[in-house]
Amino acid sequence: MEGRPARRYRDGARAVAPLAVAVLGFGISFGLLARSAGMSWLAPIVMSATTFAGSAQFAAVSILGAGGTVSAAVIAAVLLNLRYGPIGVSVAPWLDGPAWWRFLRAQLVVDESWAVAAEGEGRFDPRILVGAGLLLYLAWVAGTAIGALGGQALGDPKTLGLDAAFPALFLALLLPQLRNRRSILAAVLGGAIALALMPVAPAGVPIIAASAGCLIGVGRK
Amino acid sequence: MTDVWIVVLAVGTTTVAIKSLGPVLLGGRSLPSAVSGVVELLAPAVLAALVVTQALASGQSISLDARLVGMGAAGIALWRRAPILVVIVVAAAATALTRLLG
């Protein structure tokens, strides 16, 4: 079950390797977007290195670029990141060690690293999480740097269909999670809540609301 | 300090804080069983929401576009028990091809 630590970290990196290519592509478009929104080359790179949360960064920078206020940009980013509250609680039991070590590893939690580390029934493999998170982090920062410094070689990642790689990964990781009636019900509720709120609520809100789908587990174990 | 750097700083600090909250406060301890019964279902609920939003969202509206063809292809690959790498590549390729022909 445990395996050698080095191997588990590598397994995590291997599990998200195809996604890392897509993340690199979106990092490049984030760098380009930031420049076209009037940012210096340095700001997007610093932002990707200190804020490891792609969708929130895209939202904040496009709001600034469209002439939005600082508070609108920050609020949009916070709404998009609120899901990391419950997600952080779900991995917390599996992150042991001193507080600073738990703090550092918590920064590597993104949707993709969290999803590949999920072993079902609430279990998470912290080494898979860290291995996957580190590779995605490197791809995100490197991509941003390439885009911000003027690399346009890749063009729009959507041309390559890379935007479809993310829901495909999440679908592939969702299916093994559907082990019993309760988990199927939670998934159906989560999907339905997200779908219902998408046209009416700002981005990020549908996902945090969908996490309420897990409340059908109240009082049952 | 310019607006850009204020946003970089504020978004960075809030993201780090939100991500740290659970692991720093609760790290290494098992959750009370009432809570863990709920958290256990978080993965299916949030993964389903991520599938729906990433496949359909276009800004704050629903858009039925080439991504759906990619998701159909991914579904077939999953049904044929293809490895995840193949599922992802098939989804991207089908989406790219649909955009190319569209």
Chai-1 contact restraints between the chains, C-beta under 6 A:
chainA,res_idxA,chainB,res_idxB,connection_type,confidence,min_distance_angstrom,max_distance_angstrom,comment,restraint_id
A,P18,B,L85,contact,1.0,0.0,6.0,A-B,restraint_1
A,P18,B,I88,contact,1.0,0.0,6.0,A-B,restraint_2
A,M39,B,V4,contact,1.0,0.0,6.0,A-B,restraint_3
A,A43,B,V4,contact,1.0,0.0,6.0,A-B,restraint_4
A,A43,B,V8,contact,1.0,0.0,6.0,A-B,restraint_5
A,V46,B,V8,contact,1.0,0.0,6.0,A-B,restraint_6
A,M47,B,V8,contact,1.0,0.0,6.0,A-B,restraint_7
A,T50,B,G12,contact,1.0,0.0,6.0,A-B,restraint_8
A,T51,B,V11,contact,1.0,0.0,6.0,A-B,restraint_9
A,T51,B,G12,contact,1.0,0.0,6.0,A-B,restraint_10
A,T51,B,T15,contact,1.0,0.0,6.0,A-B,restraint_11
A,A53,B,T15,contact,1.0,0.0,6.0,A-B,restraint_12
A,A60,B,V7,contact,1.0,0.0,6.0,A-B,restraint_13
A,A60,B,V11,contact,1.0,0.0,6.0,A-B,restraint_14
A,V70,B,D3,contact,1.0,0.0,6.0,A-B,restraint_15
A,V70,B,I6,contact,1.0,0.0,6.0,A-B,restraint_16
A,V70,B,V7,contact,1.0,0.0,6.0,A-B,restraint_17
A,A73,B,V7,contact,1.0,0.0,6.0,A-B,restraint_18
A,V74,B,A10,contact,1.0,0.0,6.0,A-B,restraint_19
A,V74,B,V11,contact,1.0,0.0,6.0,A-B,restraint_20
A,A77,B,V11,contact,1.0,0.0,6.0,A-B,restraint_21
A,V78,B,T14,contact,1.0,0.0,6.0,A-B,restraint_22
A,N81,B,T15,contact,1.0,0.0,6.0,A-B,restraint_23
A,N81,B,I18,contact,1.0,0.0,6.0,A-B,restraint_24
A,Y84,B,I18,contact,1.0,0.0,6.0,A-B,restraint_25
A,Y84,B,K19,contact,1.0,0.0,6.0,A-B,restraint_26
A,G85,B,I18,contact,1.0,0.0,6.0,A-B,restraint_27
A,P86,B,L42,contact,1.0,0.0,6.0,A-B,restraint_28
A,G88,B,K19,contact,1.0,0.0,6.0,A-B,restraint_29
A,G88,B,L21,contact,1.0,0.0,6.0,A-B,restraint_30
A,G88,B,G22,contact,1.0,0.0,6.0,A-B,restraint_31
A,G88,B,P23,contact,1.0,0.0,6.0,A-B,restraint_32
A,V89,B,G22,contact,1.0,0.0,6.0,A-B,restraint_33
A,S90,B,V39,contact,1.0,0.0,6.0,A-B,restraint_34
A,S90,B,L42,contact,1.0,0.0,6.0,A-B,restraint_35
A,A92,B,G22,contact,1.0,0.0,6.0,A-B,restraint_36
A,A92,B,P23,contact,1.0,0.0,6.0,A-B,restraint_37
A,A92,B,L26,contact,1.0,0.0,6.0,A-B,restraint_38
A,A92,B,G27,contact,1.0,0.0,6.0,A-B,restraint_39
A,P93,B,S30,contact,1.0,0.0,6.0,A-B,restraint_40
A,P93,B,L31,contact,1.0,0.0,6.0,A-B,restraint_41
A,L95,B,P23,contact,1.0,0.0,6.0,A-B,restraint_42
A,L95,B,G27,contact,1.0,0.0,6.0,A-B,restraint_43
A,D96,B,G28,contact,1.0,0.0,6.0,A-B,restraint_44
A,A99,B,V24,contact,1.0,0.0,6.0,A-B,restraint_45
A,R102,B,P23,contact,1.0,0.0,6.0,A-B,restraint_46
A,R102,B,V24,contact,1.0,0.0,6.0,A-B,restraint_47
A,R102,B,G27,contact,1.0,0.0,6.0,A-B,restraint_48
A,F103,B,S20,contact,1.0,0.0,6.0,A-B,restraint_49
A,F103,B,V24,contact,1.0,0.0,6.0,A-B,restraint_50
A,A106,B,K19,contact,1.0,0.0,6.0,A-B,restraint_51
A,A106,B,S20,contact,1.0,0.0,6.0,A-B,restraint_52
A,A106,B,P23,contact,1.0,0.0,6.0,A-B,restraint_53
A,Q107,B,K19,contact,1.0,0.0,6.0,A-B,restraint_54
A,V109,B,K19,contact,1.0,0.0,6.0,A-B,restraint_55
A,D111,B,L50,contact,1.0,0.0,6.0,A-B,restraint_56
A,A118,B,A43,contact,1.0,0.0,6.0,A-B,restraint_57
A,E121,B,E40,contact,1.0,0.0,6.0,A-B,restraint_58
A,G122,B,S36,contact,1.0,0.0,6.0,A-B,restraint_59
A,G122,B,V39,contact,1.0,0.0,6.0,A-B,restraint_60
A,G122,B,E40,contact,1.0,0.0,6.0,A-B,restraint_61
A,L160,B,A96,contact,1.0,0.0,6.0,A-B,restraint_62
A,G161,B,G70,contact,1.0,0.0,6.0,A-B,restraint_63
A,G161,B,A92,contact,1.0,0.0,6.0,A-B,restraint_64
A,G161,B,T95,contact,1.0,0.0,6.0,A-B,restraint_65
A,G161,B,A96,contact,1.0,0.0,6.0,A-B,restraint_66
A,L162,B,A92,contact,1.0,0.0,6.0,A-B,restraint_67
A,A164,B,R67,contact,1.0,0.0,6.0,A-B,restraint_68
A,A164,B,G70,contact,1.0,0.0,6.0,A-B,restraint_69
A,A164,B,A91,contact,1.0,0.0,6.0,A-B,restraint_70
A,A164,B,A92,contact,1.0,0.0,6.0,A-B,restraint_71
A,A164,B,T95,contact,1.0,0.0,6.0,A-B,restraint_72
A,A165,B,I88,contact,1.0,0.0,6.0,A-B,restraint_73
A,A165,B,A91,contact,1.0,0.0,6.0,A-B,restraint_74
A,A165,B,A92,contact,1.0,0.0,6.0,A-B,restraint_75
A,F166,B,Q54,contact,1.0,0.0,6.0,A-B,restraint_76
A,P167,B,V51,contact,1.0,0.0,6.0,A-B,restraint_77
A,P167,B,Q54,contact,1.0,0.0,6.0,A-B,restraint_78
A,P167,B,A55,contact,1.0,0.0,6.0,A-B,restraint_79
A,A168,B,A74,contact,1.0,0.0,6.0,A-B,restraint_80
A,A168,B,V87,contact,1.0,0.0,6.0,A-B,restraint_81
A,A168,B,I88,contact,1.0,0.0,6.0,A-B,restraint_82
A,A168,B,A91,contact,1.0,0.0,6.0,A-B,restraint_83
A,L169,B,I88,contact,1.0,0.0,6.0,A-B,restraint_84
A,F170,B,L47,contact,1.0,0.0,6.0,A-B,restraint_85
A,F170,B,L50,contact,1.0,0.0,6.0,A-B,restraint_86
A,F170,B,V51,contact,1.0,0.0,6.0,A-B,restraint_87
A,L171,B,V51,contact,1.0,0.0,6.0,A-B,restraint_88
A,L171,B,A74,contact,1.0,0.0,6.0,A-B,restraint_89
A,A172,B,L78,contact,1.0,0.0,6.0,A-B,restraint_90
A,A172,B,I84,contact,1.0,0.0,6.0,A-B,restraint_91
A,A172,B,V87,contact,1.0,0.0,6.0,A-B,restraint_92
A,L174,B,L47,contact,1.0,0.0,6.0,A-B,restraint_93
A,L174,B,A48,contact,1.0,0.0,6.0,A-B,restraint_94
A,Q177,B,A43,contact,1.0,0.0,6.0,A-B,restraint_95
A,Q177,B,P44,contact,1.0,0.0,6.0,A-B,restraint_96
A,S183,B,P44,contact,1.0,0.0,6.0,A-B,restraint_97
A,A186,B,L41,contact,1.0,0.0,6.0,A-B,restraint_98
A,A186,B,P44,contact,1.0,0.0,6.0,A-B,restraint_99
A,A186,B,A45,contact,1.0,0.0,6.0,A-B,restraint_100
A,A187,B,P44,contact,1.0,0.0,6.0,A-B,restraint_101
A,A187,B,A48,contact,1.0,0.0,6.0,A-B,restraint_102
A,G190,B,A45,contact,1.0,0.0,6.0,A-B,restraint_103
A,G190,B,A48,contact,1.0,0.0,6.0,A-B,restraint_104
A,G190,B,A49,contact,1.0,0.0,6.0,A-B,restraint_105
A,G191,B,A48,contact,1.0,0.0,6.0,A-B,restraint_106
A,G191,B,V52,contact,1.0,0.0,6.0,A-B,restraint_107
A,A194,B,A49,contact,1.0,0.0,6.0,A-B,restraint_108
A,A194,B,V52,contact,1.0,0.0,6.0,A-B,restraint_109
A,A194,B,T53,contact,1.0,0.0,6.0,A-B,restraint_110
A,L195,B,V52,contact,1.0,0.0,6.0,A-B,restraint_111
A,M198,B,A57,contact,1.0,0.0,6.0,A-B,restraint_112
A,M198,B,I62,contact,1.0,0.0,6.0,A-B,restraint_113
A,P199,B,S61,contact,1.0,0.0,6.0,A-B,restraint_114
A,P199,B,I62,contact,1.0,0.0,6.0,A-B,restraint_115
A,P206,B,T53,contact,1.0,0.0,6.0,A-B,restraint_116
A,I207,B,A49,contact,1.0,0.0,6.0,A-B,restraint_117
A,A210,B,A45,contact,1.0,0.0,6.0,A-B,restraint_118
A,A210,B,A49,contact,1.0,0.0,6.0,A-B,restraint_119
A,S211,B,L42,contact,1.0,0.0,6.0,A-B,restraint_120
A,S211,B,A45,contact,1.0,0.0,6.0,A-B,restraint_121
A,S211,B,V46,contact,1.0,0.0,6.0,A-B,restraint_122
A,G213,B,A45,contact,1.0,0.0,6.0,A-B,restraint_123
A,C214,B,V38,contact,1.0,0.0,6.0,A-B,restraint_124
A,C214,B,L41,contact,1.0,0.0,6.0,A-B,restraint_125
A,C214,B,L42,contact,1.0,0.0,6.0,A-B,restraint_126
A,C214,B,A45,contact,1.0,0.0,6.0,A-B,restraint_127
A,G217,B,G37,contact,1.0,0.0,6.0,A-B,restraint_128
A,G217,B,V38,contact,1.0,0.0,6.0,A-B,restraint_129
A,G217,B,L41,contact,1.0,0.0,6.0,A-B,restraint_130
A,V218,B,V38,contact,1.0,0.0,6.0,A-B,restraint_131
A,R220,B,G37,contact,1.0,0.0,6.0,A-B,restraint_132
A,K221,B,S33,contact,1.0,0.0,6.0,A-B,restraint_133
A,K221,B,G37,contact,1.0,0.0,6.0,A-B,restraint_134
